[in-house]
Amino acid sequence: MRIGLVGYGTGGQHFHAPFIAAARGVALAGIVARAPETIAKAKADFPDAPIYPSLQGMLSAGVDAVTITTPPQTRQDLVLEAIAAGVHVIADKPFAPSAAAGRALAQAAKDRGVTLGVYHNRRWDADIQTLQKLLLEGPLGKLWRLHSRMDFDDPATLEAGPTGGLLWDLGSHVVDQAMWLIGPVVSVDAQLDTVVLPQGPTDAGFVLTLRHTSGVHSHISASKVNRLNTRELRAYGSAGSYVAAGTDVQAQALFAGKRPINNPDSWGYDDEAHWGILRTADGATKIPSEQGRYHAYYEAFAEAVRTGGQPPVTAEEAIAVLAVLDAARISAAEGRVVSID
């Protein structure tokens, strides 16, 4: 599958292009970039990839699918443009400004007969893959609750203004992780930490309590301006607990200049020092890291298009995440628990 990449900022450069290149059955067919410094960066990283000034230029040249990873305020229109052209689309998260807008995009893709997937790549984080395996194997017994904490000391990357904020950005990931592990959400209780920036008030941290249809509850928090770098997962069940203080291992490797295509077998494993510990009546056991593989998303998307199956993250799943985020904003503004249909 020939996939074109629309946007070459931090997301395109670090979280899409290297994984398109590493995915089996997928080729990077070109990059849309306009600023001279962005074009130079793209050419340096992928000298054989054509550079296009616009999505229309890329579509005219011919691609099988496109990934849209431009800023949130431009993403929706570009997704619609690609759908109208009859190509398959991977939309970066959040793929729409609301659940209602997400439903409109999903309907447009259905009407045009193209596959629309959403890039919730952090399902393929090493720590989430490890916890998912543990939950499937069952040593915790009946799961009671999940705590997920993701703090970054990274105020420079906070998307400012009314179309940005950490809830919509990082919240898309951690809410999707909880829903993928535990299932649908029926209610949300949210608190947001807000900073005032030139672009307008911006949420820079959040705490969410989600109640799932299964009766399990998850407690999710994140920040970007509190000078913390912490990633922790805690799962409590009837037979014990699991605690993991992992690292953002794939991102750290990318920022260090490494690429998954160069070491696919050893890519994405957390160091033993960061392995989680399972505690049950039998004692404490270190649980080896599963592999983190963001390129698995692209391989699964290509397979879904080839076979006519479902993409690895469907538009409907992403809409459910957006519904939780919509409810979280209402909850924080009105100081109440919000139910989700």
N, C-alpha and C positions, 0 to 999 in steps of 0.2 A: 504494500500500500504506500502510495506517494502522499506524504502529509506536508502541507505548507504551514509555516509558523507565522502568525500575525502578531508582531510585537516582539521586541528584543531588549526589554528592560531586564530587571533582576529576575523576574519570573521566566521570561523567555530564554534568557541566557543560561540560568542555573537550574531551573526546574522543569524545563521542557526539552530544549534542543539536545542536551546530553542523553536524555532518555529516549527520545525519538531515534537518535543515532545508535543507541545500544539495543533497541528492541528488535527481536527477530521478526522478519517479514515486513519490516517498515523501513522507509527511506525518507530522509529530510529533503523535500522537493524544492524548497526555497524559503526565504525569509522576507517578510515585509518590514522595512525600516526606512525612516525618512531623515532623521537628524544625521548630519555628517559624522559625528562621533559614534553614533549607534551603528551606522553602516560600516564604519571602519572596524568596530568591535566584531560585528557579525562576520565580515570578510576574514578577519584574523583567525576567528575560531573555526569557521567553515568555509575555507577558500573555494571549494567546489560548488557551494550552494548559490543559486541565483538570488540576487537581491532585487526586490520589487518595491516601487514607491507607494503602492496601494494594494488593497485586497483585490480590487477589480483587475489590476494588472496581473496578479498571481492567478486569478480565476481564468483570465483569458489565455494564459500560458498553459493551463491544464493541470489539475491536481485531483486526487481521489478524495481528499479530506483536508480540512484546515483546523488548526488549533488557534482559538482567539484568546490572547493573553494580554490585551491592551488594558488601560485603566478602566475601572468599573463604569465610569460615566459614558464610555464609548463602546463598551462590550456588547450591549444588547443590540444596537443597530447593526453592528458588524456580523453578529450571529444571524440576524434576519437576512442580511445581504447574502451571506454564504448559503443559507437555506434556500433562498429564492433562486440561486444559481444551480441548485440541485446537487451540491456536494455535501458529504457527511461532515459533521461539525463536532469538535471537542471544545467546550466552553470552559474557561478557567472559572474557578469559584470566586465570589458568588456569581452565578451565571445570570442573575437577574436582580433588580433592586427590590423585589418583593415576591412572595409566593404567587400572587395573581399575575404578575408579569412573567414569572417562570412558566405558568400554565399556558400563557399565550405563545411563548416560544415553543413549548412542547407541541402545541396544537399545530403551529406553523410547520414544524418538522414532520409531523404525522401527515398533514395535508400534502406536503411535497414529496413524501415517501423517502426521506433521508433519515439516517441515524443521528441522533443528538445525544452526546454523552457529556458528562460534567467531570472535571478533573479534581475529584476529591482524592488526591494522590496519597494523603497521609493515612489512608487505610493500610498502605504498604510500608509504613514505618516499622522498624525492627521491633520496637517495644509493643506496638499494637498487634503485630503478627504473632508475637510470643504470647501475649495475653489471650488472643483469640484461640490459639492452639490449646492453652491451658483450660480455657472455659469449655472447649469441646471435649477435652479428655475427662473433665469432671472432678478433679481432686478437691476442689473447694466445696463440693456439695451443692446445695441450693444457693445460688447467688443472691445476696441481699442488697449490696450497694457497691457503687464504683466511685472513686475519687480520681479526678484527672486534673493535673495542674501543669500549665505550660507558661512559664515566665521568660521573657526575653529582655535583656538590657539593650534595647535597640530603638530608642525614641525617633531616630532619623527616618525609620521606615514606616512610622505610623501614618496611615492614609488619613489626611486631615479633611475636615469639613463635613457637611451633611451627607455626602455620598460615600464617605469613608468610615473610619472608626474601627476599633479592634474587634468589636462584636461581629461585624459583617466580614472582616478579614480573617483573623485567626479563629473566631467563633465558628465560622463555616466548617473549619477542619475538626475542631474538638467536639462539636455537636454531632457531626457526621460520624466520627469515630465511636461515640457513645451509642448512637442509634444503630450503627452496623454491628456492634458487639451485643447490644441488649435488646434492640427492637424499637418500635414506634413509641412516641411520646404523647401523653395525654394532658400534661399540664406543665407550666413553667413558672418559676419564681426567680426573678432576676434583679440584680443590683449592678449599676454601671458607675464607673469612676470617670469623671469628665474633666478634661482640660480645655482651656480657652486658647485657641490658636488664631492666627490672622484669617484663616479660611472659615472660622466659625467654631462653635463648641464641638468637641470631638471626644468620643468615649475611648479611653486609653487603658481600661481594665474592666473586667467583669467577673461576677460570680453568679452561676446559674445552678438552680436545683431543678432537675428534670424527673418527673415521675413517668415511668414507662408502663405500657399496657400489661406487661408481665407482673407488675407490682414492684419490680426492682427500681431503686432510685439512684440517680447519678448526680454528682456534685462537681461542677466544672468551673475552673477559674483560669484566668490568664491576665498578663500585664505586659506593657512594653516600656514604661517610664519609671519603674520603681527600682532600677539598678539591680535586678535579680536575673540570674540565668539558672532556671530550675525546671526540670521535667520529672514529674513523678506520677506514677499510677499506683492506686491502692484498690484492691478488690477484697471484699469481705463476704464470706459465705458460711453456710451452716457447718462446714467441716474445717474451716481454717481461713487463712488470709494469704494474700500475695502482694508484695510491695516491690516496685521497681523504680529506681532513680536512674533512668537511662539518659542517653544523649541524642541529640539531633544528628545522628551519625552520617546520614547521607548528605545533608546540607554542609556539615563540617568538612567532609571529604571534597565536595564540589568547590567550596570556597578556598580549599588548600590546593586547588588545581588538578585534582584527580578526576577521572571520568569512568563511569561504569563499563564502557566498552573496552577499557584496557585491562580490567581485572574482574570479569563477570562472576567468577566462582567465589571470590573472596569479598566481593562488594557488599556493603550494607550490614555487616554483622557488628553488634555492639561488643566492646571489649569485655572480658570476663569480670573486670572490676565493676562493671555496671549491670551485671546480670541480676535479675530479680530473685527474691527469696520467697519460696512457698513454705508456709508454716502450717502443719497439721498435727494431729495426735502422734504421728510417726516422727516428728521432729522438723528441723529446718533443712530445706533443700534448695541449692542454687539451680535456677532454670536457665539452661543455655539459650542464647539469643537465636531467634529465627532470623532469616535474611530479610533485610529491607530492600525492596526492589520496585522503585517507581516505574521502571521500564516495563514491568509486568502489566501495568495499566495499558500501555500502548499495544503490547502484544495481544491483550484480551480484546481491545477495541477493534483491531484489525481482524481478529478471528470472528468477532460478532458481525462485522460488515460482510465478511466472506460467506458466513453461514446463514445470515439473516436472523441471528440470535440477539439477545439483549446485550448492550454495552456493559462494561464492568461497573459503572455507576450510571444508573438511568436518570433521565430528566425527572421522573416521578420521585425517585429517592432524594434528589437535590431539592425538589419543590417541598418535600416534607421537612428538610433541614431549614429552608427559607421560612416555612410556616412557624417553626420553633423560634427563629430569630425575630420574625415579626411579633410574635407573642412576647418575646423577651423585652423588646422595646416598650410595648404597652405595659408590661408588668413593672418595669423600672420606672416608667413615667408616672404610673398611677399607684404604685406601692401595693400591688395585690397579685395573687396567683391568677394566672390566665389559663383557661382550658383551651385545648386544641381539638377541633373536630377531626 
